[in-house]
Amino acid sequence: MTKFFFIFIFMFSGFAFQQRSWELAIDKEGVKVYTRKTDSVAIKEYKVTMQVKSPVDTVLKKILDIKNLKNWSYRIAESDLVKKINDSVWIFYIHNDIEWPVKDRDHVSKVQLQKRKEDYVVLLTPYNNYVKEKKDVVRLTKFKGIWTLKKLDANHTQVTQQLYGDPESNIPAFFINMMIAKAPFYTFRNMKSQLEVKAAK
């Protein structure tokens, strides 16, 4: 059952209000994960960051390659492009395969790309009515998040993801908070490994 909490990695997110100071939860293998309490909800928000030896455009392409998301993001069983609105807005669908007895989760996101000089920002918001809900799968509807990609030089990028989400379950918040830093660490480690292997070729 604890593996359910690892799905908090890519998009099950939404910024809470009245944030407090970040606390460092994990710092290893070039990945740092921070968490913090909020005054509005019981579940903590997290932020994960790393420097990766890869051009910023390559990192962006990997994040937006929705069909291959399951190759590096934790416990994603299905990920598809539902619709391309234009060259900077898409609708994504993601299904997380969770171990029994916890039901699978899925969500539909509106993904918006913004370019700021040589950097990129990717905003994630729910688009709940665009895909029909599936039987025995819990649709996540309370999330919002942001990816920030900062160009350090031609071959290095600072990658940051800030996310918060409600898993819409009856599992106690304190237990979710105990596990919440692990999923982003595993995902960023996988991403870093794949990007740097590609850059070395």
HELIX and SHEET records of a PDB file:
HELIX    1   1 THR A    2  ILE A    7  5                                   6    
HELIX    2   2 VAL A   56  LEU A   64  1                                   9    
HELIX    3   3 ILE A   66  ASN A   71  5                                   6    
HELIX    4   4 ALA A  173  MET A  179  1                                   7    
HELIX    5   5 LYS A  182  ALA A  200  1                                  19    
SHEET    1   A 9 GLU A  23  LYS A  28  0                                        
SHEET    2   A 9 VAL A  31  ARG A  36 -1                                        
SHEET    3   A 9 GLU A  45  VAL A  52 -1                                        
SHEET    4   A 9 HIS A 156  GLY A 165 -1                                        
SHEET    5   A 9 PHE A 143  ASP A 153 -1                                        
SHEET    6   A 9 ASP A 119  PRO A 126 -1                                        
SHEET    7   A 9 ASP A 104  ARG A 116 -1                                        
SHEET    8   A 9 VAL A  89  ASN A  96 -1                                        
SHEET    9   A 9 ILE A  76  ASN A  86 -1                                        
SHEET    1   B 8 GLU A  23  LYS A  28  0                                        
SHEET    2   B 8 VAL A  31  ARG A  36 -1                                        
SHEET    3   B 8 GLU A  45  VAL A  52 -1                                        
SHEET    4   B 8 HIS A 156  GLY A 165 -1                                        
SHEET    5   B 8 PHE A 143  ASP A 153 -1                                        
SHEET    6   B 8 ASP A 119  PRO A 126 -1                                        
SHEET    7   B 8 ASP A 104  ARG A 116 -1                                        
SHEET    8   B 8 VAL A 137  ARG A 139  1                                        
END                                                                             
